[in-house]
């Protein structure tokens, strides 16, 4: 979350900001706990097997050979799409799906099973991940 340059002064919008901060803190805590469970020793009762990826992940950080081409400057544009209860343009939706597919593949092959088959392409090849 970013600091607000000009915080709102009225109680209603201030209360919304407080709720946003609380929500952000809870999400951050859950993410830290999940990643800690992946890093825990197998004998630790909190230990889990798995991986984490997010929409703002830089796929290059996984260092997986054969990962689909997903330059960070393109995927961050997808990550910055406004969340709303409105239908996305079909091409934009296909790009988000392609990005999710690519980052899931990289995370799974890096942290869960390196022997998984490399992807042959995006589910929606015509859409790619953006211009």
C-alpha positions as CSV (number, residue, x, y, z in Angstrom):
1,X,0.0,0.0,0.0
2,X,1.2,3.5,-0.8
3,X,1.0,6.5,1.5
4,X,-1.6,9.0,0.6
5,X,-0.1,12.4,-0.4
6,X,-3.3,14.1,0.7
7,X,-5.3,12.0,3.2
8,X,-9.0,12.6,3.3
9,X,-10.3,14.6,6.2
10,X,-13.9,13.4,6.5
11,X,-14.7,10.5,8.8
12,X,-16.3,8.3,6.1
13,X,-13.4,8.2,3.7
14,X,-11.0,8.1,6.6
15,X,-12.8,5.0,7.8
16,X,-12.6,3.4,4.4
17,X,-8.8,4.0,4.4
18,X,-8.5,2.4,7.8
19,X,-10.5,-0.7,6.5
20,X,-8.2,-0.9,3.5
21,X,-5.1,-0.8,5.8
22,X,-6.5,-3.6,8.0
23,X,-7.4,-5.7,4.9
24,X,-3.9,-5.2,3.5
25,X,-2.2,-6.2,6.8
26,X,-4.3,-9.4,7.1
27,X,-3.4,-10.3,3.5
28,X,0.3,-9.7,4.1
29,X,0.2,-11.8,7.3
30,X,-1.4,-14.7,5.5
31,X,1.1,-14.5,2.7
32,X,4.0,-14.5,5.2
33,X,2.6,-17.4,7.1
34,X,2.1,-19.4,3.9
35,X,5.6,-18.8,2.6
36,X,7.0,-19.6,6.0
37,X,5.1,-22.9,6.0
38,X,6.8,-23.8,2.6
39,X,10.2,-22.9,4.1
40,X,9.7,-24.9,7.3
41,X,11.6,-28.1,7.9
42,X,9.5,-31.2,7.1
43,X,9.3,-32.3,10.8
44,X,7.7,-28.9,11.6
45,X,3.9,-29.4,12.0
46,X,3.3,-26.2,10.1
47,X,5.3,-27.4,7.1
48,X,3.6,-27.5,3.7
49,X,4.6,-28.3,0.2
50,X,3.7,-25.8,-2.5
51,X,4.6,-22.5,-4.0
52,X,3.3,-18.9,-4.1
53,X,3.0,-16.5,-7.0
54,X,1.2,-13.3,-7.4
55,X,-0.1,-11.1,-10.2
56,X,2.8,-8.7,-9.6
57,X,5.5,-11.5,-9.7
58,X,8.5,-11.0,-12.0
59,X,8.7,-14.4,-13.8
60,X,12.4,-13.9,-14.4
61,X,13.0,-14.3,-10.6
62,X,12.1,-18.0,-10.9
63,X,15.0,-18.7,-13.2
64,X,13.2,-21.6,-14.9
65,X,14.3,-22.7,-18.3
66,X,11.6,-22.8,-20.9
67,X,9.4,-20.3,-19.1
68,X,7.0,-18.5,-21.4
69,X,8.1,-15.0,-22.4
70,X,6.5,-12.6,-20.0
71,X,8.4,-9.3,-19.7
72,X,7.8,-7.6,-16.4
73,X,6.8,-4.3,-18.0
74,X,3.9,-6.1,-19.8
75,X,2.8,-8.2,-16.9
76,X,2.8,-5.3,-14.5
77,X,0.3,-3.5,-16.8
78,X,-2.0,-6.5,-16.3
79,X,-1.5,-6.4,-12.6
80,X,-2.5,-2.8,-12.5
81,X,-5.8,-3.3,-14.2
82,X,-8.6,-1.8,-12.1
83,X,-10.6,-4.4,-10.2
84,X,-14.3,-4.0,-10.8
85,X,-17.4,-6.0,-11.2
86,X,-17.5,-5.4,-14.9
87,X,-16.8,-7.6,-17.8
88,X,-13.3,-7.4,-19.2
89,X,-12.7,-7.0,-22.9
90,X,-12.2,-10.5,-24.3
91,X,-8.5,-9.9,-25.3
92,X,-7.7,-8.4,-21.9
93,X,-9.2,-11.4,-20.1
94,X,-7.3,-13.8,-22.3
95,X,-4.0,-11.9,-21.5
96,X,-4.7,-12.2,-17.8
97,X,-5.4,-15.9,-18.2
98,X,-2.2,-16.3,-20.2
99,X,-0.2,-14.5,-17.5
100,X,-1.6,-16.6,-14.8
101,X,-0.8,-19.8,-16.7
102,X,2.8,-18.7,-17.4
103,X,3.6,-17.6,-13.8
104,X,1.9,-20.7,-12.4
105,X,4.0,-22.9,-14.6
106,X,7.2,-21.1,-13.6
107,X,6.4,-21.3,-9.9
108,X,5.4,-25.0,-10.0
109,X,8.5,-26.0,-12.0
110,X,10.8,-24.0,-9.7
111,X,9.5,-24.9,-6.3
112,X,7.3,-28.1,-6.6
113,X,8.4,-30.4,-9.4
114,X,11.2,-29.5,-11.8
115,X,10.4,-32.5,-14.0
116,X,7.0,-31.1,-15.1
117,X,6.8,-30.6,-18.9
118,X,7.6,-27.2,-20.2
119,X,4.6,-25.3,-21.7
120,X,4.3,-25.3,-25.5
121,X,2.6,-21.9,-25.5
122,X,-0.1,-19.8,-24.0
123,X,-3.7,-21.0,-23.7
124,X,-4.7,-18.0,-25.9
125,X,-1.7,-17.6,-28.2
126,X,-3.2,-14.8,-30.3
127,X,-3.7,-12.6,-27.2
128,X,-0.2,-13.1,-25.8
129,X,0.2,-11.0,-22.6
130,X,0.1,-7.5,-24.1
131,X,1.6,-5.0,-26.4
